[in-house]
Amino acid sequence: MPDGDWFANVESRPHPWPGLGWNTVGLVYDDVDAAVEFYAKAIGMVPIAVLPDENGRTFFARMRYRGTNITLNRPGWDSDLVQTTVDSPPHFIFYLYVDDVLQTVASMEARGATSIMAAARTPWGDLRARVRDPFGYLWDVAQRYDSPA
């Protein structure tokens, strides 16, 4: 891959499901409806599908954020996974580009998230903050401030 050409391997084939990106992240929540509301209001994710069970309780939702697909799943319906908690944090961090880091962090905190790392400049040209959402997931919220070196 040529130096600086980070996108040389971008997939150009059409996706079999129009409108979906090639990568989907699946997360687990005890309360899928609360997670849908949090991400829609705090970050601006768009709900694409929300599926209730026979009792009206949501067991699955699909959301999108700037080309990324995220599925929100109730424990047990499609896997043996359980929800992450503050006591057992995930072994990964979402890196989410937004238009305004400070505004997004404030919006997330207003809805129950906790700031883990204040916004700071990175060596690769981003302004980045780290937040733990009310469900235990970690998010690095970032925006470009400069060109990478």
GROMACS elastic network, one bead per residue, 0.5 to 0.9 nm:
[ bonds ]
;  ai    aj funct       b0    kb
    1     4     6  0.84109   500
    1     5     6  0.67324   500
    1     6     6  0.78664   500
    1     8     6  0.68459   500
    1     9     6  0.83471   500
    2     5     6  0.55100   500
    2     6     6  0.82089   500
    2     8     6  0.81018   500
    3     6     6  0.78272   500
    4     7     6  0.86708   500
    5     8     6  0.56638   500
    5     9     6  0.89300   500
    6     9     6  0.76971   500
    6    10     6  0.87371   500
    7    10     6  0.53662   500
    8    11     6  0.89494   500
    9    12     6  0.87581   500
   11    14     6  0.84102   500
   11    22     6  0.82651   500
   12    15     6  0.88823   500
   14    17     6  0.84227   500
   14    18     6  0.76595   500
   15    18     6  0.59572   500
   15    19     6  0.77239   500
   15    20     6  0.67811   500
   15    21     6  0.70280   500
   15    22     6  0.68500   500
   16    20     6  0.83619   500
   17    20     6  0.58987   500
   17    21     6  0.85871   500
   18    21     6  0.85195   500
   19    67     6  0.82701   500
   20    23     6  0.83584   500
   20    24     6  0.86355   500
   20    64     6  0.84193   500
   20    67     6  0.70709   500
   20    68     6  0.77393   500
   20    69     6  0.67682   500
   21    24     6  0.73037   500
   21    67     6  0.56089   500
   21    68     6  0.59269   500
   21    69     6  0.64013   500
   22    67     6  0.88223   500
   22    68     6  0.81060   500
   22    69     6  0.82561   500
   23    67     6  0.89337   500
   23    68     6  0.66480   500
   23    69     6  0.65397   500
   23    70     6  0.86493   500
   24    68     6  0.66392   500
   24    70     6  0.54669   500
   24    71     6  0.70236   500
   25    68     6  0.80236   500
   25    69     6  0.63366   500
   25    71     6  0.61659   500
   25    72     6  0.86634   500
   26    69     6  0.85541   500
   26    70     6  0.58213   500
   26    72     6  0.61170   500
   26    73     6  0.71324   500
   27    70     6  0.74137   500
   27    71     6  0.61138   500
   27    72     6  0.50973   500
   27    73     6  0.60370   500
   27    74     6  0.86268   500
   27    81     6  0.88224   500
   27    83     6  0.77353   500
   27    84     6  0.88119   500
   28    31     6  0.89017   500
   28    32     6  0.79915   500
   28    71     6  0.83605   500
   28    72     6  0.57652   500
   28    74     6  0.56488   500
   28    75     6  0.59531   500
   28    81     6  0.68929   500
   28    82     6  0.61224   500
   28    84     6  0.73808   500
   29    32     6  0.53985   500
   29    33     6  0.89254   500
   29    34     6  0.87216   500
   29    35     6  0.71394   500
   29    72     6  0.66199   500
   29    73     6  0.59756   500
   29    74     6  0.52486   500
   29    75     6  0.65956   500
   29    82     6  0.74856   500
   29    83     6  0.50607   500
   29    84     6  0.77824   500
   29   135     6  0.72152   500
   30    34     6  0.89419   500
   30    35     6  0.89653   500
   30    59     6  0.89899   500
   30    73     6  0.81800   500
   30    74     6  0.55574   500
   30    75     6  0.64403   500
   30    82     6  0.80824   500
   30    83     6  0.63735   500
   30   135     6  0.88107   500
   31    34     6  0.54733   500
   31    35     6  0.65396   500
   31    36     6  0.89051   500
   31    57     6  0.86640   500
   31    58     6  0.78478   500
   31    59     6  0.84927   500
   31    73     6  0.88758   500
   31    74     6  0.69927   500
   32    35     6  0.50802   500
   32    36     6  0.61767   500
   32    37     6  0.86698   500
   32    57     6  0.84316   500
   32    58     6  0.60126   500
   32    59     6  0.65927   500
   32    60     6  0.69943   500
   32    61     6  0.72322   500
   32    72     6  0.62157   500
   32    73     6  0.65738   500
   32    74     6  0.62333   500
   33    36     6  0.51040   500
   33    37     6  0.62310   500
   33    38     6  0.86085   500
   33    50     6  0.85169   500
   33    57     6  0.81043   500
   33    58     6  0.62939   500
   33    59     6  0.86952   500
   33    61     6  0.83575   500
   34    37     6  0.51806   500
   34    38     6  0.61184   500
   34    39     6  0.87121   500
   35    38     6  0.50607   500
   35    39     6  0.61509   500
   35    40     6  0.84145   500
   35    72     6  0.76544   500
   35   134     6  0.85502   500
   35   135     6  0.76542   500
   36    39     6  0.54489   500
   36    40     6  0.60065   500
   36    41     6  0.85134   500
   36    45     6  0.83680   500
   36    46     6  0.87380   500
   36    47     6  0.70924   500
   36    50     6  0.87474   500
   36    61     6  0.74750   500
   36    62     6  0.88096   500
   36    63     6  0.78145   500
   36    72     6  0.77719   500
   37    40     6  0.52363   500
   37    41     6  0.60422   500
   37    42     6  0.81924   500
   38    41     6  0.54184   500
   38    42     6  0.55994   500
   38    43     6  0.77366   500
   38   108     6  0.78665   500
   38   111     6  0.67892   500
   38   112     6  0.86955   500
   38   133     6  0.87639   500
   38   134     6  0.85820   500
   39    42     6  0.52833   500
   39    43     6  0.52541   500
   39    44     6  0.63599   500
   39    45     6  0.56377   500
   39    46     6  0.82553   500
   39    63     6  0.87083   500
   39   108     6  0.84142   500
   40    43     6  0.58737   500
   40    46     6  0.59605   500
   40    47     6  0.72039   500
   40    63     6  0.85155   500
   41    44     6  0.56196   500
   41    45     6  0.76172   500
   41   107     6  0.78792   500
   41   108     6  0.83704   500
   41   111     6  0.84032   500
   42    45     6  0.82505   500
   42   104     6  0.67991   500
   42   105     6  0.83000   500
   42   106     6  0.85287   500
   42   107     6  0.50112   500
   42   109     6  0.83368   500
   42   110     6  0.81104   500
   42   111     6  0.68368   500
   43    65     6  0.85882   500
   43    98     6  0.83212   500
   43   104     6  0.63059   500
   43   105     6  0.87248   500
   43   107     6  0.73853   500
   43   108     6  0.70654   500
   44    65     6  0.73591   500
   45    63     6  0.61738   500
   45    64     6  0.55627   500
   45    66     6  0.82188   500
   46    62     6  0.85141   500
   46    63     6  0.52719   500
   46    64     6  0.52106   500
   46    65     6  0.65321   500
   47    50     6  0.71693   500
   47    61     6  0.71844   500
   47    62     6  0.60106   500
   47    64     6  0.66035   500
   48    61     6  0.74049   500
   48    62     6  0.53637   500
   48    63     6  0.52930   500
   48    64     6  0.69845   500
   49    60     6  0.79362   500
   49    61     6  0.53003   500
   49    62     6  0.50878   500
   49    63     6  0.71435   500
   50    58     6  0.67028   500
   50    59     6  0.80508   500
   50    60     6  0.60084   500
   50    62     6  0.66225   500
   50    63     6  0.88097   500
   51    56     6  0.86413   500
   51    57     6  0.82854   500
   51    58     6  0.54979   500
   51    59     6  0.61734   500
   51    60     6  0.52918   500
   51    61     6  0.61226   500
   51    62     6  0.89703   500
   52    55     6  0.73695   500
   52    57     6  0.50239   500
   52    59     6  0.57671   500
   52    60     6  0.71966   500
   52    61     6  0.88779   500
   53    56     6  0.52462   500
   53    57     6  0.54783   500
   53    58     6  0.60719   500
   53    59     6  0.63283   500
   53    60     6  0.89063   500
   54    57     6  0.75265   500
   55    58     6  0.87386   500
   58    61     6  0.74214   500
   58    73     6  0.85073   500
   58    74     6  0.75748   500
   59    72     6  0.79950   500
   59    73     6  0.57453   500
   59    75     6  0.81552   500
   59    77     6  0.70504   500
   60    71     6  0.70278   500
   60    72     6  0.56154   500
   60    74     6  0.63960   500
   60    77     6  0.85132   500
   61    70     6  0.82658   500
   61    71     6  0.56279   500
   61    72     6  0.50512   500
   61    73     6  0.66667   500
   62    69     6  0.69397   500
   62    70     6  0.57268   500
   62    72     6  0.62825   500
   62    73     6  0.88349   500
   63    68     6  0.82756   500
   63    69     6  0.59252   500
   63    70     6  0.51621   500
   63    71     6  0.62594   500
   63    72     6  0.78432   500
   64    67     6  0.63388   500
   64    68     6  0.54594   500
   64    70     6  0.60748   500
   64    71     6  0.87281   500
   65    68     6  0.51978   500
   65    69     6  0.67911   500
   65    70     6  0.79983   500
   66    69     6  0.86122   500
   66    97     6  0.89667   500
   73    76     6  0.83887   500
   73    77     6  0.74538   500
   73    78     6  0.76421   500
   73    79     6  0.89626   500
   74    77     6  0.62926   500
   74    78     6  0.81791   500
   74    82     6  0.82608   500
   74    83     6  0.82391   500
   75    78     6  0.75461   500
   75    79     6  0.70290   500
   75    80     6  0.68210   500
   75    81     6  0.59866   500
   75    82     6  0.53115   500
   75    83     6  0.68703   500
   76    79     6  0.51837   500
   76    80     6  0.52416   500
   76    81     6  0.66795   500
   76    82     6  0.75753   500
   77    80     6  0.80322   500
   78    81     6  0.85481   500
   79    82     6  0.86310   500
   83   135     6  0.76680   500
   83   136     6  0.82582   500
   84    87     6  0.81844   500
   84    88     6  0.60763   500
   84    89     6  0.58450   500
   84    90     6  0.61610   500
   84   135     6  0.67284   500
   84   136     6  0.55313   500
   84   137     6  0.67846   500
   85    88     6  0.50516   500
   85    89     6  0.57464   500
   85    90     6  0.80761   500
   85   134     6  0.87623   500
   85   135     6  0.62648   500
   85   137     6  0.77587   500
   86    89     6  0.54637   500
   86    90     6  0.88610   500
   86   132     6  0.82998   500
   86   134     6  0.84444   500
   86   135     6  0.75026   500
   86   137     6  0.80898   500
   87   136     6  0.81908   500
   88   136     6  0.79399   500
   89    92     6  0.85763   500
   89   136     6  0.59990   500
   89   137     6  0.67279   500
   89   138     6  0.78485   500
   90    93     6  0.74804   500
   90   136     6  0.75022   500
   90   137     6  0.62982   500
   90   138     6  0.73725   500
   92   137     6  0.84278   500
   92   138     6  0.74541   500
   93   130     6  0.89018   500
   93   137     6  0.74188   500
   93   138     6  0.51177   500
   93   139     6  0.55959   500
   93   140     6  0.66724   500
   94   137     6  0.81609   500
   94   138     6  0.63491   500
   94   140     6  0.58802   500
   94   141     6  0.81477   500
   95   138     6  0.89082   500
   95   139     6  0.60278   500
   95   141     6  0.61312   500
   95   142     6  0.71461   500
   96   139     6  0.68898   500
   96   140     6  0.60374   500
   96   142     6  0.60091   500
   96   143     6  0.84283   500
   97   100     6  0.87774   500
   97   101     6  0.82996   500
   97   128     6  0.89937   500
   97   140     6  0.84042   500
   97   141     6  0.60080   500
   97   143     6  0.54250   500
   97   144     6  0.80987   500
   98   101     6  0.62803   500
   98   104     6  0.74109   500
   98   141     6  0.67259   500
   98   142     6  0.59937   500
   98   143     6  0.56315   500
   98   144     6  0.89001   500
   99   103     6  0.86612   500
   99   104     6  0.82780   500
   99   142     6  0.82442   500
   99   143     6  0.62033   500
   99   144     6  0.86962   500
  100   103     6  0.54534   500
  100   104     6  0.61408   500
  100   105     6  0.86353   500
  100   141     6  0.89099   500
  100   142     6  0.79210   500
  100   143     6  0.65951   500
  101   104     6  0.51889   500
  101   105     6  0.60652   500
  101   106     6  0.85254   500
  101   119     6  0.74339   500
  101   127     6  0.72542   500
  101   128     6  0.69899   500
  101   129     6  0.71397   500
  101   141     6  0.60331   500
  101   142     6  0.57624   500
  101   143     6  0.62155   500
  102   105     6  0.52330   500
  102   106     6  0.61349   500
  102   107     6  0.85711   500
  102   119     6  0.73328   500
  102   129     6  0.82447   500
  102   141     6  0.89110   500
  103   106     6  0.51167   500
  103   107     6  0.61043   500
  103   108     6  0.86331   500
  104   108     6  0.61385   500
  104   109     6  0.85581   500
  104   141     6  0.76405   500
  105   108     6  0.50752   500
  105   109     6  0.60657   500
  105   110     6  0.85111   500
  105   113     6  0.83422   500
  105   114     6  0.88713   500
  105   115     6  0.75385   500
  105   119     6  0.89153   500
  105   129     6  0.75803   500
  105   130     6  0.84133   500
  105   131     6  0.71717   500
  105   141     6  0.74130   500
  106   109     6  0.50864   500
  106   110     6  0.60479   500
  106   111     6  0.87110   500
  106   113     6  0.89794   500
  107   110     6  0.51687   500
  107   111     6  0.65890   500
  107   113     6  0.87149   500
  108   111     6  0.52607   500
  108   112     6  0.65869   500
  108   113     6  0.52978   500
  108   114     6  0.79146   500
  108   115     6  0.88921   500
  108   131     6  0.79914   500
  108   133     6  0.72869   500
  109   112     6  0.51631   500
  109   114     6  0.58057   500
  109   115     6  0.71279   500
  109   131     6  0.82270   500
  109   133     6  0.81809   500
  110   113     6  0.71518   500
  111   133     6  0.87165   500
  111   134     6  0.80331   500
  112   133     6  0.69173   500
  112   134     6  0.54969   500
  113   131     6  0.65231   500
  113   132     6  0.55792   500
  113   134     6  0.50787   500
  113   135     6  0.84700   500
  113   136     6  0.88055   500
  114   130     6  0.87436   500
  114   131     6  0.55611   500
  114   132     6  0.51663   500
  114   133     6  0.64428   500
  114   134     6  0.75823   500
  115   118     6  0.67829   500
  115   129     6  0.77824   500
  115   130     6  0.61968   500
  115   132     6  0.64249   500
  115   133     6  0.87681   500
  116   129     6  0.77325   500
  116   130     6  0.52516   500
  116   131     6  0.52006   500
  116   132     6  0.65940   500
  116   138     6  0.87097   500
  117   120     6  0.82946   500
  117   128     6  0.85093   500
  117   129     6  0.54391   500
  117   131     6  0.69088   500
  117   140     6  0.88467   500
  118   128     6  0.77957   500
  118   129     6  0.51210   500
  118   130     6  0.67624   500
  118   131     6  0.86689   500
  119   127     6  0.62082   500
  119   128     6  0.50060   500
  119   130     6  0.75026   500
  119   141     6  0.85451   500
  119   142     6  0.84210   500
  120   126     6  0.81952   500
  120   127     6  0.54149   500
  120   128     6  0.55005   500
  120   129     6  0.65400   500
  121   124     6  0.83683   500
  121   125     6  0.68212   500
  121   126     6  0.57397   500
  121   128     6  0.63142   500
  121   129     6  0.89999   500
  121   145     6  0.79605   500
  122   125     6  0.56278   500
  122   126     6  0.53302   500
  122   127     6  0.62295   500
  122   128     6  0.69639   500
  123   126     6  0.75260   500
  123   148     6  0.78712   500
  123   149     6  0.81270   500
  124   146     6  0.80994   500
  124   147     6  0.76510   500
  124   149     6  0.66364   500
  125   143     6  0.86005   500
  125   144     6  0.59506   500
  125   145     6  0.56629   500
  125   147     6  0.56810   500
  125   148     6  0.51839   500
  125   149     6  0.77525   500
  126   142     6  0.60750   500
  126   143     6  0.54426   500
  126   145     6  0.54122   500
  126   146     6  0.68242   500
  126   147     6  0.85905   500
  126   148     6  0.84914   500
  127   141     6  0.82455   500
  127   142     6  0.54114   500
  127   143     6  0.53712   500
  127   144     6  0.61875   500
  127   145     6  0.61635   500
  127   146     6  0.89280   500
  128   140     6  0.63119   500
  128   141     6  0.55361   500
  128   143     6  0.67381   500
  128   144     6  0.87806   500
  129   139     6  0.81244   500
  129   140     6  0.55492   500
  129   141     6  0.53186   500
  129   142     6  0.65548   500
  130   138     6  0.69376   500
  130   139     6  0.55821   500
  130   141     6  0.61964   500
  130   142     6  0.88027   500
  131   137     6  0.83052   500
  131   138     6  0.57500   500
  131   139     6  0.52143   500
  131   140     6  0.64739   500
  131   141     6  0.75219   500
  132   135     6  0.78051   500
  132   136     6  0.58038   500
  132   137     6  0.55425   500
  132   139     6  0.62766   500
  132   140     6  0.89660   500
  133   136     6  0.54900   500
  133   137     6  0.54865   500
  133   138     6  0.64340   500
  133   139     6  0.74728   500
  134   137     6  0.76179   500
  144   147     6  0.75730   500
  146   149     6  0.88377   500
